[in-house]
Amino acid sequence: MELCSSSRHRLRSRLPLGLVALLAMAGAHAQALRVTAANASNSAVYDVSFVGSGGYITTLNTDQNQYVSFRSLVFIANNATGKTDLLVADTLGGQIVRYANASGVATVVWNTTMGAGPTYPDGLSIDSSGDLFVVTSAPGSPKPAQLWVLPSDPSVPPGSGFLAPRLVDASFGGVPVQALEETLVARGTSAAAGAGDLLVLSSDPPTVFVYSAASIQGVLSGSGPTSPSRTLIAPAQFPNGAVPGGMDFWPIDGSLLLSTSGGSVLRYAFSASGATPLADFADGLGNGKFKVKAALQESVPYAFIANNNGGDILKFGAPPATGANPVLATVTSGVEHPQGLTASNLAATDAGNCLQSAGGCDIIGGVITHKVSGVQSLSGYVIEDPCVVEVDPRLAQYGTCTGHSLPVSQVCAGYGSTVIPDYLCGGGGNSGAGFALITSVSNTIDSIKGALVRNEAFVENILGGTNNPLCPQTVLGWAPLANEGTIVEGSSLLEMTGYCGSSAGVSKGLSLWAVGLVLNESALPGRSATDKLVNFAAAKYDALNQTVALATITSSFQATLSNCLGSSLYYFDKKKYANAAAQLLTCDSLVASNESAFSSSPTNPNPSGEIRGRIANLYLAINARILGNAPATSWPIQ
């Protein structure tokens, strides 16, 4: 990635924002995308690589002969090992197994010898808490159609274990369901479902049910089975004779794709009045099309279909305005009756790869890089998971972010209790109104005293677009995740831009990142544009001084640092902004050379790292935003 020249650092006016009629559906994507499938005939599990109009598979498991028929699979982050595991349903074998690091020999998660549960497990999906949803049905047998959940075991690290299955539903609001096919957790809020809601697909009769996140939580809390909150798509809304087999959200607009056994992929849009059939996403694919998955790669949407009878995996792009949607690529060799299919952007790496001395880490592919200095070695792992919001829902609903904060839980379920303030607003991507959230979970980097993490985000690689506003109008947002300490701003997302190439900043750890947000100056207090920026910087002084006061620092150095920052604030109050900024550089050097004066605490495990990140951010606010100078391109300034 070529760094911006100094001329590209100049502040530009905000570009016009394109709005959409519906709230944007939040979906995961990044530059890297992993497509994985399973054969129902020989229980082979494999990654699918597309090259041109073809491609190849890479077999992952070595125990195919141990199972009867694999028909569903899903990735899960395992915080015990720091790897991404693969859960697979052996439907006819009556069990669910786990492949550690998605390879090798599986271990049993659940089977029918363990008690009540899904007799013929299929349709696996994972929610943000690591709860595993699964359907079971066997038409023509005495086994009824049922929806189950295996709750995440709270006694072990997230993603590493489950409690016994709990029945979610077996009556489906009185609908005589004979066959269930798929489950799908809504990651964000749209007209189709709320964040964390569960969609369930029946093929007989063809129906899509929605279970509210609240009703699912009731089952997880022990209240017993529940019923669908509503029917999203009723049998009468399907074409005559349609037998759906898979479903997923089309990530650009939140429409729903439904693959059918007749060789068409249906597509539905949603509004307050209900579901509206759109032109078929794809047609004429022959009989036996089963699971469909959709995701984005380098900001481009793709759909993947497992062709059970044809024996191939198909790749599609966005359908054209008119005419048929052509197959972009087909992978056939080694593909035999594929029914299990998943597409994931979840990725992990060893934390040691993130050391600056090792070159830093780029976990999800060209989206955000991390370089850790101040420590000699790092153990443990980093797991990253991106979530894209194509259009900031405040812009879609109100036409402005001013006066409207946004809980991230509304757009990316499971991303914590952080709230995006109104002075940060979606401004990236092809829509000119999008942003992305990325969770970076580490068992070491977020708790090491003295670490300094330099982070750089590349908006275009996750949101697309060729006219994204430049840094520092486009900002880098940051907040701690649960159990990673606290900040003086409480639950508010911080604008932590410290320097520019692309949007970059310094932090004490990893946690939650926001990419593609822009500074919404109209929401800042003040009578003039200059007043707003001055008041914004003044608030950053207050937060920095509070952080220093609350940090565990020797009293003598705390006084020295407070005096240094006080001198900068004195210049700032006198409107001697250049002097104020220069003094901040002195204060940063003081912190860097006195690490021994700092200690970890439960509320702030790395106070020096946070203070240096805040100093860099305040320096940019004064030097670049108020004085209009070209932003720094590194920190500390070289």
N, C-alpha and C positions, 0 to 999 in steps of 0.2 A: 504494500500500500504506500503510495507516494505521499509524503507529508505535504501539507498545504504551504505554499509560499506566504511570505508576510503579507502580500496583497490580499490573499484569500482569508486572512484573519480579520479583516476589517468588518465591523458590524454592518449588516445589511438590514433593510426593512423586512419585516415578516412577509412571506409570500402569501397570496390569497389561499384560503383553505377550502378544499372541496368537501362538501357535506353529503351524507347519504341519508336516505329516508329511515333506515332502521339502525338501531344501535349495532355497533360493530361486534362481530363475534370474535372473541379472543382465542387464538389458536397458536400452537407451538410451531416454530420453525427457525431455522438458522441456515448458514451456508452448508453445513453438513447435514445429511439426512440418511438414516439407516432404514432400509426396507428389508424385512425378514418374513419368511414364509415357512409353512410346514406342509408336507405331503400327507394326505389322509390314507394313502395306500401303503406306504412303507415307513411312516413316522420319521422321515428325515426332516431336520430343521436346517435352514440355510439362509444366508444373506443373499440378496438379489442386487446385482450391480448392472446398471444399464449403460451401454456404450453404443452411441449412435442409435440405430434402429433395432439393435439387438442387445446382447449382454451375456452374463454368465452368473452362476451361483457358486457360493462357497459354503460347503457343508460345515455345520457347527457341532452337531452331536455325534457321539460314537456309540450310542446305545439303542439304535433304531429297533433292533430285534426284541427289545424288552417291552414294546408297547403295541397296542392294537391299531389305533387310528387317531392321529393328532388332527384337531380341527379348529383350534383357537389358540392364540398366544398373545402375550402382552409383556412389555418391558417394565421393570420396577427398579428404582434406585435402592440399593442395599447399603444402609449407613453403618452396618457392622463391618463390611468389607471394603466399602468405598468403590464398589463395582456396580455395573448395571446388569442385573440378573434377568432371566427370561422365564416367565411362567407359561406353561403349556398344558392344555386340556387334552387328555387322552379320552375322548368322548366314549367310545365303545368299551374301553378298558375301565371306565368308571373311576378315573383319578386325575388329579392335578399335580404336576411335577415342576420342579425348579431347576434350571440350569444356571449354576453359579458362573458369573461373568459370561453368560449366554453361550456356553460351550461345554463340550465334554460329556460327562455322565450326570444324569439328573438324580435328584433326591425327591422323595414323595412329600408333597405338601398336604394332600388329603386324598383318601380313597374310601370306598364304600365299606371297608372293614372297620372304619373308625367311628361309625354311628350314622345318624341321620344327616343327610346332605344331598347335593346334586348327583343323582344316580348316573346321568349321562351329561357330564359337564360340557358346556359350550359357551360361546359369547363372552369371553373374559374381558373385563375392563377394570382399571384401577382409578380410585379417586385420589385427591391431593393428600389424604391422610394415610394412603397405602392400604385402604380397604379393598378387597377383591370381590367384584360382583360376577355372578355366573348364573346362567340359565340351564335348565334341564328339561328335556321333553323326549318322548319316544312315541310318535304316532302309531296307533294300532296296538299298543301294549297297555297294560294296566297302570303304567307309571305316568302320573299326571305331569302337566307342564307346571314348572315352579321357577321362582326367582329367589336366589340365595345370595348371601354375603358372608365372606370370611373376614371378620374384623381384624384389623391390624393389632398385633399383640403389644400392649403398652409396656410390657415388662422387658422387651428387647429393643435394640435400636430400630428406628423406622425402616420398614421394608424388609426386615429379616425374619419375620415370623407372623403367624396368624393364629387367632383363636378358632374354636370349632364353628362350623357353619351355622348361620341363623337364617331361618326362613323369612324372606321379605314379603312374598305374596304367592298365593296359589289359587286365588279366585278371580283376580283381575277385574274387580268391579262388576262381576256377573257376566263378563264376556266369555263365551265358551272356547277358550284358547286350547288348541290342540298341539301347536308346535311353536316353540320360541327359538329365535336365531341369534340375537345379538343384544349386547348392552353397550351404552355409550354415556360417559359422564360429560356433562356440559362444563367446559372449562370457564367460560365467561357468560355474561348475561346478554341475551338477545331476545328477539320476539318469539323464538322457539322455546326457550327455557331459561331459567335463572342459573347463575353460577352455582355449580355443585349439584344441580338436578340430575336425575338419572333417566335416560331414555331407554326403553326396552322395545325390541322389535319382535312381533309375532308374524309368522308366515301363514298361519291358519287359525283364525281369519287374518288377512293382512291388516295390521294395525300397528301404530306407534304410540306407546303409552309414555307418560311423563310421571315420575315420582319426585316430589319436591325434596330439596335438600333437607328440609326440616323433618319430613316424614321418614326419610332414610336415617337421619340422626336419631329419631325415636327408636327405630329398630336396633341401631347400634347401642343405644342406651338401655336396651332390655325391655322395651314396651311391647314387643311381640309383632306379628305380621301387620302390614299396612295395606293400603289399596292405592291404585293410581290416583294422582292428583287431578289428572285430566287426560283425555285422549287427544294427542297431537294430530294424528292422521287416522281417520276412521276408515273402515273397509270400503265404504261407498266412494271414498276419494282416491282409491287405487283403480287403475285400468282393469277392465274385466279380465279375469284369468291370471292376474299378476301374482307371482309367488316371490316375495322379497326374501333375500338371503343375507344381506349385509347393509350397513349404514355408516355414514360418517358425515361430519360437517364439511362443506366446501369452505376453506379458510378465509377466502376473500370477503364473503358477504354473509356467512352464517346460514346459507341455504343448506338443505339436507339432501344427500345423495343416497339412493336406495338401489342396490343391485338386485336383479331379478333372475329367476331361473330361465326365463325366455330370452335372455340376451340383451335386455335393455337396462340402462341405468337411469332411473327416474330422478327428478329433482324438484324440490318443493321450497318455496319461499314462505315467509310467515309475517303476519301483522297481527294487530289486536283483534281482527275479525276472524283469524284462523289461517289455515294452510291454503296456499295457492299453487297448483301444479304449474311448473315451467316446462319449456321444451325439454325433451329428454336430454340428459347429459351425453349419452352415447347409445347407439342402437346397432342392431344387426350383428351381435357378437356371437350368436349361436346359443344353444342350450347349455345350461350348467354353469352360469356365472354365479359365483358365491360371494365371498367377502370383498368389500371395497374399503379402502383407506385413502385418506387425502391429507396432504401436508404441503408445506412450502419449503423450497430450497433456493437459497440466494434470492429470496423475496418472490419467487415464481411459484404459483400453485400447480400441483400435480395430483392426479388420482391414480391409484393402483388397484387392479382387479385380479383376483385369483380365479382363473378359468378352470374349474374343476374337471369338466369333461374334455376340454381341449388340451389340457396339460401345459399351460403356460401362464406367465404373469405378464399382465398388460399395463402399459404406462400411457396416461393421457394428460394432456394439458388443458387449458381453459377452452371451452367450446367456442367456435366462431359465432359471429352474430347471425349468420345463416348457414345452412348446409350441415352436413355430418361432421362429427368430431372425430378426426382420424386418430388411430393408434400411433403414438410416437415411437414406441419400442416394444418388443416382445422377447421375453426370455423363455426358452423351451427346454434346453438340455438339462436333464436331471430333475425336471419339474413333472411330478406325477400326481394327478388328482389333488391339486393344492386347494385346501380350504382354510387353513390358518394363515393369517396375514396381519402384519402390523407395520406402521411407519412411525419412526420416532426420531426426535432431535436430542433426547436425553443423552448426556455424555459424561465421562469421568476420566480423571487422570491422577497420577501420583503427585502429591503436593510438591515434591522435590523438583518436578519439572517447571514449577512456577518461580523458582529462584532466579533472580536477575543474573546470577553467575552461570545459570544453565540456559540463558536466553529467554526465560519467561515462558508462559503457557498460553495457548490459544485453543481452548477446550472445545468449543462448539463451532469453530471454523470461521475466522475472519470477522467475528462480531465484537468480541471484547477480549483484550489481552491483559495479563497480569504479570508484573515483575516485582518480586519480593526481595527487598534488601534489608540489611540490619541483622540478619541471622546467617549462620554458616551452613546450616543444613535444615531440611524439613522432612519429617515423616508424615504418614497419613495420606489423605486424599482430598480431591476437590470434585464435587459433582455439580454440574450445571444443567439448568432446565430453562429454556426460553419460552416466553409467552408473548404473542403479538396482538396488539389492539390496532386494527386497521384504521379506525376513526375514533378519536376520543369521544366517548358518549356525551360529554358535556357540550361539545360542539354540535353533535347531531341533535341533541334535545333543545339546547338553549341558544345555539349560535355563538356562544362565547364561554370561556372558562371563568371569566371574572365573576366573583361572587359564588362560585360553586367548587367545593372541594370534591375529591373523588377517592373513596376507599378502594384500594387495589383489589380487595376481595370481590368487588362487583365485576371486575373485568378479567381477573385471573384467580380462580378458586384455589385456595390453599397457599396464597402468596403472602399471608400474614395480615396484620392489622394496620399496616402503614396506610396513611392517607396522603394523597397528592394534593398540595395546596393549589389555590386558584392562580397563583402567579407562575405555575408550571403547567404547560398545556401541550397537547399533542400537536406536533408541527412537522413530522417527518413522513417519508415514504411517498408512494405514488399518489395517495390521497391528499398529501400536504397536511394531514391532520392526525397521523398515527404516532404510536410509540410502542416500545417493547419493554417488558420486564424480564429480568433474568435472575434466578436464584443461584447463588454460588455457595454451596454448603461444603465446609471443610471441618475436619476434626482437629486441625492443628493451626492453620493460618489465622483463624479468628481469635486465637487465645494466646498468641506469643507476644510478650512484652518486647518492645524495641523494634518490631517489624515495621517496615514502611512499604506499602503496596502501591505501585504505580499502575494505573489502569487507563486503557485507551479504548474507546468504543467507536465503531464504524457503522453509522446509521444506515448507509446505503446497502450494506451487506445483509441486513436483516429486514429492513423496511422497503428497500428498493428506492426508486426515484432518482432523478438526475439533478434536481434543483433543491436539495435539502438545504435549509438555512445553515450558515457557517457557524463554527465555534467562535465566540462564546454565546451567540444567540441560541444555538442548539447546545444544550447543557448535558452534563452527566449527573444523574440523580443517584442517591445512595441512602440506605437505611439499614439498621441492624435487623436481623431476623430474631425470632423468639429464642430466648436463652443465650443471646450473644451480647448482653449488656444493654445499657440504656443511653439515650442522648438527652440533652436538656430540652430539645424541641418536642419531646414525647413521641407521639406516633407519626409526626409529620416527616414526609420525604424531604431530604436535604438537597439543595442545589450545591454540588461539591466540585464544580468545574475549577481546576487549578491551573491548567495550561492547555494549549491547543496544538494539535496536529490535526487529528480529528478531535472529538470531545474527550478530554482526559482529566484525570484528577488523582489525588493522593488520598489513601485511606488507611485506617488501622487494621482492616481486615477485608473480607469479601462480602458476604451477605446478599442484600437485594440491590440490584442495579436497575436504573431506568435509562433507556436510550431513545433518543428521538424527541424528547420533550424540549420545548423552547421556552425562553423567559418571556412571560406575558407581562410586559411592563405596565399595561393599563390597569392591572390588578394591584400594583404597588401603591402605597400611600404617598401623596405628594401633589403639589399643585402644578408642577412642571415636570418635563422629562428628566431634567437634572435633579430636581428634588426627589423624584422617585428612586433614582439610582443611589443618591446620597443616603436616603432613609434605608434603602435595602442594605447598603454597606454598614450603616450604623447598627442595624439589627444583628448583623454578623459579628460586629465587635462585642455586643452584649452576650451573644451565645458563646463566643470564644472565651470571654472573661469568666462566664459561669462554668464553662468546662474546666478551665484552669483551677477555679476555686473548689470544684468538687473532686478534682483528681487527687490521687494519692501521690503526693510529691513532698520531698523534704521541705520544711518550712522556710529554710534559707533560700533555696532555689525558687520556691514558689513566689517569694517576695521579689527576687531578682527578675523573674519572668513577668510578673505582674507589672513591675515598674517599666520594663521594656515595652510591653503592650500599652501601658498607660502613656508612654511618650508618643507612641504612634497615634493613639487616640487624641492626644493633645493637638498634634499637628492636624489631624483630620478635622477636629472641631474648629480649628482656625482656618480651615479650607486650604491648608498647605498640603494638598493631596500627594504631591510627589514626595515630600518629606515623610508623610505617613507611610507610603508604600515602601520607601527605602528602609525605614525603621523596622518594618515587618521582616525584611530579609535578615536584619540583625537578630531579631527574636527567633527566627527559624534556626539560625546558626547556633544560638544558645541552646535550644532544645536538642539539636543534633549532637552537640558536644557534651551534653550532661545527662545521658540516658540513665546513669547510675542513680540519679536523683528521683527517678520514677519507680513506682511499684504497681503491680496488678491489683485489681479489686474485682468483686463480682459484677459491679455496675460498669466497670471500664477496665478490661483486661490489658489494654495497650494504650494508656493515656498519651504517651508521647506521639504515637502514630496518629491519633485523632487530632491532637493539637497542631501537628505539622500540616495535616490535611486541611484544617480550618484556616491556618495562616496562608497557605497557598491559595485557597479559595477567596479569602479576603483581599489578598494582594491583587488577584485578577479583577475583583470587583472594583477596586480603586484604579489600578493602572490601566486596565483595558476599557472598562465600562464608563468610568467617570472621566478619566483623562483622555480616553480615546487612543491610547497607544496600542501597538500591535501586542497581542497576548504573548506571554512567554511560551516557549516550545518545550520546556522541561522543568522539573523541580527536583532539587534546588536549581535556580537559574545558573546556567553555565556561563 
